Amino acid sequence: VTERTIALVDGTDATRRRWLKAAIAAVVAFELTAAGVLVTTHRAERRPVTATDPRRDATRPKADSAERQVAARAAAVTALLERRAAAIRAHDKPAFTATLDLTQSAFVKRQLAMFDALRRVPLASWRYELSDDRDVPPESSYFARYDTEAWSPRAVLRYQLKGFDDAPTAAEQFFTFVRRGTRWLTANDADFPDVSDRQTARDIWDFGPVEVVHGTRSLVLGHPGRTTLLRDIARQTDAAVPRVTTVWGTSWARRAVVVVPDTEKELAAILGDSTDLSNIAAVAVAELPDTGTGSHPVGNRVIVNPPNFRRLGTNGRRVVLTHEVTHVATRDSSGPGVPTWLVEGFADYVGYLGTGLSAKAICQELAADVRAGRRPAALPGDDDFSGKNDRLAQAYEAAWLGVTLIAERTGRAELVRFYRAVGAANGREPLRDAMTAELHTTPESFTAAWRKYVVEQLA
Ligand SMILES: [Zn+2]
């Protein structure tokens, strides 16, 4: 998976860039350790939900009548989406079907399958908003196959999973609406296969029937035929929650949603990520608010990659899920000022806690480097956590050692206070400020101590 830097303060249109998707991925290197599996991890980011559209100017109405027509169309489509959402919430299939253009049989078939799949998903809310963002479809051949007026404004689906989402999470939708006589109907949601910023967000219910397993602290959404795996994941996630709370404290939701696609292709489609996921065991994603809004991340999900996850032993699954649940817990404090070594090192610190694995077992690649005389000079930079880094394992191991050093020498409570302080810092140097305040050291002194610790632990 390619590392993409989160563009929290970037953007020519900052007010529109309200939400960003961030993914924190666990990359698993399939190398055996004493305990069975070596786990390394890596953070990736999602594309922003919104972007500017250079075609906007073309929308400017030329006359009053045109303006009225545009307003009438928007009102009709808004009402159509309200009927669609109400039908989904009420499990009313005839009402849902009545919003579809029945001449589009392949789309109708996909939509009805999605409708059925949603039936078992516990929803607390489900609604759509039309956006004036990118409301003009390209004046091109995209709609040629419709023999009537067609329109594809950007829409946003906002929904909550009951008992798990405190606030709605947003998913972009690019429906095509067509006019049939006086009515507008939904005709497709995938008319722009080659336009990267006009892709409808997909979720597990777009890929077949959904099976739901309720744990005591978890909600697991997967597909039928995988009940054993889904139950195991629910049990492991339930067990991970108190482990994370023991270290991080109780100031988080203490529950997690885990999504279990059937294939890597499905995982990629849900993530909206076309890069190589073949080394990914699981990812943690959330919607991050833009900086300065004071709002919290929503839509926390752990998504596993079953082909890889199934290859993990019990210990590997435990470490991966505890690592991902740690990301869920710390999300509020893992803003852009927090270096990746701290985010990933902390998730691995919690992940490995209580497994009985030694430093040499956890840090095999780095230990080999140290024995060969290659001693790391500095803590890994954010770029070192790129999936393209062929020394990715060493980056995670180095980060784990950095966090473990703080916990051992200063204390676990101090480690947590330090993490929160970096996340909350507003200055130009959040890490330095938090190290001074919470650890009574400087990045330079800490790096020197860490270099010594690496050799002590691994030589
Ligand atoms: Zn991670």
Residues whose N, C-alpha, C, O or C-beta is under 5 A from the ligand:
A	BS01	ZN	I24 A25 A26 T41 H42 E344 A347
